[in-house]
Amino acid sequence: MSAEDVKRGKPYPDIYEYACRKLGLRPEECIAYEDSPNGIISAHDAGINAIMIPDMSQPDEELRQICFGVFPTLVDSFAAIEPMLKI
């Protein structure tokens, strides 16, 4: 899936809504990993828990409020999402 599959790109939620439909999942069953503010806004507005692994820019306080979590690396985020996984 890519931005070419939807009319509007990030920060609109279209790509995440499309992905949920294609996967047959509800947004609350998904987790989005993003490295940019537009990606976080997109996932959040689609109703998906959004985790930020900052790359080029650090989140401001407003962006932190809509993140499920902000972590320096993917590995650091695993403990936070483990309770959400149905393994």
C-alpha positions as CSV (number, residue, x, y, z in Angstrom):
1,M,0.0,0.0,0.0
2,S,1.2,3.5,-0.8
3,A,0.1,7.0,-1.2
4,E,-0.8,6.2,-4.8
5,D,-3.7,4.0,-3.5
6,V,-5.6,7.0,-2.1
7,K,-6.5,10.5,-3.2
8,R,-5.0,12.4,-0.3
9,G,-1.7,11.8,1.3
10,K,-0.5,12.4,4.8
11,P,-1.5,14.2,7.1
12,Y,-4.9,13.0,5.9
13,P,-6.0,9.6,7.4
14,D,-6.9,8.1,4.0
15,I,-3.9,5.7,3.7
16,Y,-4.5,4.3,7.2
17,E,-8.3,4.0,6.6
18,Y,-7.5,2.2,3.3
19,A,-5.1,-0.2,5.0
20,C,-7.6,-1.1,7.7
21,R,-10.2,-1.9,5.1
22,K,-7.8,-4.0,3.0
23,L,-6.7,-5.9,6.1
24,G,-10.2,-6.3,7.5
25,L,-9.2,-4.7,10.8
26,R,-10.6,-2.0,13.0
27,P,-8.3,0.9,13.6
28,E,-8.1,0.1,17.3
29,E,-6.7,-3.3,16.4
30,C,-3.7,-1.6,14.6
31,I,-0.5,0.1,15.6
32,A,1.2,2.6,13.3
33,Y,4.9,3.3,13.5
34,E,5.9,6.7,12.2
35,D,8.9,9.0,12.1
36,S,7.2,12.2,11.1
37,P,4.6,14.6,12.4
38,N,2.4,14.1,9.3
39,G,2.5,10.4,9.7
40,I,1.4,10.6,13.4
41,I,-1.4,13.0,12.6
42,S,-2.6,10.7,9.8
43,A,-2.6,7.5,11.9
44,H,-4.2,9.3,14.9
45,D,-7.0,10.8,12.8
46,A,-7.7,7.3,11.4
47,G,-8.2,6.1,15.0
48,I,-4.9,4.1,15.1
49,N,-2.5,4.1,18.1
50,A,0.5,5.9,16.7
51,I,4.1,5.3,18.0
52,M,6.7,7.8,16.9
53,I,10.4,6.9,16.4
54,P,11.7,10.4,15.6
55,D,14.1,10.8,12.7
56,M,14.5,14.2,11.3
57,S,12.4,16.1,13.9
58,Q,11.4,15.7,17.5
59,P,7.8,15.9,18.4
60,D,6.5,19.0,20.2
61,E,4.2,18.8,23.2
62,E,1.1,18.9,21.0
63,L,2.2,16.0,18.9
64,R,3.2,14.0,22.0
65,Q,-0.3,14.3,23.2
66,I,-1.7,12.3,20.3
67,C,1.1,9.7,20.3
68,F,0.6,6.4,21.9
69,G,4.3,6.7,22.7
70,V,7.6,8.3,21.6
71,F,10.6,6.1,21.7
72,P,14.2,6.5,20.5
73,T,14.3,3.1,18.7
74,L,11.9,0.3,17.6
75,V,13.3,-2.0,20.2
76,D,12.5,0.5,23.0
77,S,8.9,0.5,21.9
78,F,8.3,-3.3,22.2
79,A,7.6,-3.3,26.0
80,A,4.9,-0.6,25.5
81,I,3.0,-2.6,22.8
82,E,3.4,-6.1,24.3
83,P,0.2,-5.9,26.3
84,M,-1.7,-4.9,23.1
85,L,-0.5,-8.0,21.2
86,K,-2.6,-11.1,21.2
87,I,0.1,-13.8,20.9
